[in-house]
Amino acid sequence: MDAVLTALSGVLWGPATLALFLGTGLFFTARSGFLQCRWRMILRGTFGGMRRVQTDRGVSSFRTLTTALGACMGTGNIAGVGTALMTGGAGALFWMCVSAFFGAMTSFAETVTAIRYRTQDAGGRHIGGAMIALEKGLGLKKTAAAYAFLLTVSSFGIGNMAQVNASASAIRTAFGVPPIVTGAVFCVLIALTVCGGIRRISGVAEKTVPLLSVLFMVCAVIALIAHRAQIPAALRAIWTQAWDFRAAAGGAAGQAVRVGVTRGVFSNEAGLGSTAVIHAAADTDSAVEQGFWGIVEVFLDTVLMCTVTGLVILTSGVPCADADGAALFAAAMSATFGRAGSVLTALTLALLGFASLTGWSYCGERGAAYLFGETRLPVYRVLYAAAAFFGSFLPLDTVFRLCDVCNVLMALPNLLCVWLLSGTVFAQIRMYKAGQIGS
């Protein structure tokens, strides 16, 4: 199976796919006048409006941010970066940031279309996503169903098994706990959390994700200060290896681009449409301002946290070939904190992984509800909790390759949606700037 997934991943993540992801972000960046760089407007439209009163129609915009961050953080920020450096070299980190810079506008477009075409469930709560935009905005019901199916399937891979697998591996390294035990604990905790729907999931995320992010950054900054003399060399390696085309015929340069973009997508999920499903639940009337939260999410997740993670590894002196995934970051942290480094990595990865699991459970729920109706959600929740148990002892490489395949397949209908509805996105931007719509 691993050989099949490897071959399929290599085909799907070819030059055409890389161009599609980067090209979509570039298109929305150029047509919007580099909107993701207008941080004064973005901050005013996001954090500046956090005091608005929340109603029963949805959750607050800040809660959707923390839930979306929780969904895309975790494995992608730690194990994903470690794997990227091992297989793509230091230059992969540069291309992760490039994909995030342009992907921020893809995330913006996904969120705007999700808000613009969202509907309400039987309880009057906002629901949306690419499947609903494809149906309501374009009349493509079969494509919408295909996306909903892929979203549901992907929730078991990138959103579930990848998170549990990396967490279980780190916990085994730090504490000697068998992966099957970690999987069983995650299974129970997920079952208790996801049964409360988006309100309980977002409530947990609002309380945990900001705190975990700050603790992670504090530990990482301490490690960087301890190895500050190596930072210039690490930055030079990132830059030179990103543009070293001497091995372009299948060598390191091409690998750095491919791995950087794939791991960037795995980290921030821009282009997949998954976090737009979460943003669609926001209690807001402004699609553009909620889109700003999508931009903030991508920058915090990849440009900030993944860059810091990569620099910690590159400055630690630990050879990237000696380990991969979370084990590589744990070794890097241990170079500063000793055995406590493995413990910090295990706890951080487990807690962020749990936040990702719960955030993705809502994405999968929306896909399952679109296909089978709200009454079948208990079945999905049971299967989702069970997947966490089985994902704890699968090989990490197999899980990552499965995620790569799912990512591409899910991205295709989503990117089709944002391209075909791009006129709606730009119309919303124009009206927002003109003051016709907004807060």
Secondary structure as the mmCIF struct_conf table of DSSP 4:
data_model
#
loop_
_struct_conf.conf_type_id
_struct_conf.id
_struct_conf.beg_label_comp_id
_struct_conf.beg_label_asym_id
_struct_conf.beg_label_seq_id
_struct_conf.end_label_comp_id
_struct_conf.end_label_asym_id
_struct_conf.end_label_seq_id
HELX_RH_AL_P HELX_RH_AL_P1 ASP A 2 LEU A 12
TURN_TY1_P TURN_TY1_P1 TRP A 13 TRP A 13
BEND BEND1 GLY A 14 GLY A 14
HELX_RH_AL_P HELX_RH_AL_P2 PRO A 15 ARG A 31
TURN_TY1_P TURN_TY1_P2 SER A 32 GLY A 33
BEND BEND2 PHE A 34 PHE A 34
HELX_RH_3T_P HELX_RH_3T_P1 LEU A 35 CYS A 37
HELX_RH_AL_P HELX_RH_AL_P3 TRP A 39 GLY A 45
TURN_TY1_P TURN_TY1_P3 THR A 46 THR A 46
HELX_RH_3T_P HELX_RH_3T_P2 PHE A 47 GLY A 49
TURN_TY1_P TURN_TY1_P4 MET A 50 ARG A 51
BEND BEND3 ARG A 52 ARG A 52
HELX_LH_PP_P HELX_LH_PP_P1 VAL A 53 GLN A 54
TURN_TY1_P TURN_TY1_P5 ASP A 56 ARG A 57
BEND BEND4 GLY A 58 GLY A 58
STRN STRN1 VAL A 59 VAL A 59
HELX_RH_AL_P HELX_RH_AL_P4 SER A 61 CYS A 72
BEND BEND5 MET A 73 MET A 73
HELX_RH_3T_P HELX_RH_3T_P3 GLY A 74 GLY A 76
TURN_TY1_P TURN_TY1_P6 ASN A 77 ILE A 78
HELX_RH_AL_P HELX_RH_AL_P5 ALA A 79 GLY A 88
TURN_TY1_P TURN_TY1_P7 ALA A 90 ALA A 90
HELX_RH_AL_P HELX_RH_AL_P6 GLY A 91 ARG A 116
TURN_TY1_P TURN_TY1_P8 TYR A 117 TYR A 117
STRN STRN2 THR A 119 GLN A 120
TURN_TY1_P TURN_TY1_P9 ALA A 122 GLY A 123
BEND BEND6 GLY A 124 GLY A 124
STRN STRN3 HIS A 126 ILE A 127
HELX_RH_AL_P HELX_RH_AL_P7 ALA A 130 LEU A 138
HELX_RH_AL_P HELX_RH_AL_P8 LYS A 141 PHE A 156
HELX_RH_PI_P HELX_RH_PI_P1 GLY A 157 MET A 161
HELX_RH_AL_P HELX_RH_AL_P9 ALA A 162 PHE A 175
HELX_RH_AL_P HELX_RH_AL_P10 PRO A 179 VAL A 194
TURN_TY1_P TURN_TY1_P10 CYS A 195 GLY A 196
HELX_RH_AL_P HELX_RH_AL_P11 GLY A 197 ALA A 226
TURN_TY1_P TURN_TY1_P11 HIS A 227 HIS A 227
HELX_RH_3T_P HELX_RH_3T_P4 ARG A 228 GLN A 230
HELX_RH_AL_P HELX_RH_AL_P12 ILE A 231 ALA A 242
TURN_TY1_P TURN_TY1_P12 TRP A 243 TRP A 243
HELX_RH_3T_P HELX_RH_3T_P5 PHE A 245 ALA A 247
TURN_TY1_P TURN_TY1_P13 ALA A 248 GLY A 250
BEND BEND7 GLY A 251 GLY A 251
HELX_RH_AL_P HELX_RH_AL_P13 ALA A 252 ASN A 268
TURN_TY1_P TURN_TY1_P14 ALA A 270 LEU A 272
HELX_RH_AL_P HELX_RH_AL_P14 SER A 274 HIS A 279
TURN_TY1_P TURN_TY1_P15 ALA A 280 ALA A 281
STRN STRN4 ALA A 282 ALA A 282
BEND BEND8 ASP A 283 ASP A 283
BEND BEND9 ASP A 285 ASP A 285
HELX_RH_AL_P HELX_RH_AL_P15 ALA A 287 VAL A 298
HELX_RH_PI_P HELX_RH_PI_P2 PHE A 299 CYS A 306
HELX_RH_AL_P HELX_RH_AL_P16 THR A 307 SER A 316
TURN_TY1_P TURN_TY1_P16 GLY A 317 GLY A 317
TURN_TY1_P TURN_TY1_P17 CYS A 320 ALA A 321
BEND BEND10 ASP A 322 ASP A 322
HELX_RH_AL_P HELX_RH_AL_P17 GLY A 325 PHE A 337
TURN_TY1_P TURN_TY1_P18 GLY A 338 GLY A 338
HELX_RH_AL_P HELX_RH_AL_P18 ARG A 339 PHE A 372
HELX_RH_3T_P HELX_RH_3T_P6 GLU A 374 ARG A 376
HELX_RH_AL_P HELX_RH_AL_P19 LEU A 377 GLY A 391
TURN_TY1_P TURN_TY1_P19 SER A 392 PHE A 393
BEND BEND11 LEU A 394 LEU A 394
HELX_RH_AL_P HELX_RH_AL_P20 LEU A 396 LEU A 420
TURN_TY1_P TURN_TY1_P20 LEU A 421 LEU A 421
HELX_RH_AL_P HELX_RH_AL_P21 SER A 422 LYS A 433
TURN_TY1_P TURN_TY1_P21 ALA A 434 GLY A 435
BEND BEND12 GLN A 436 ILE A 437
#
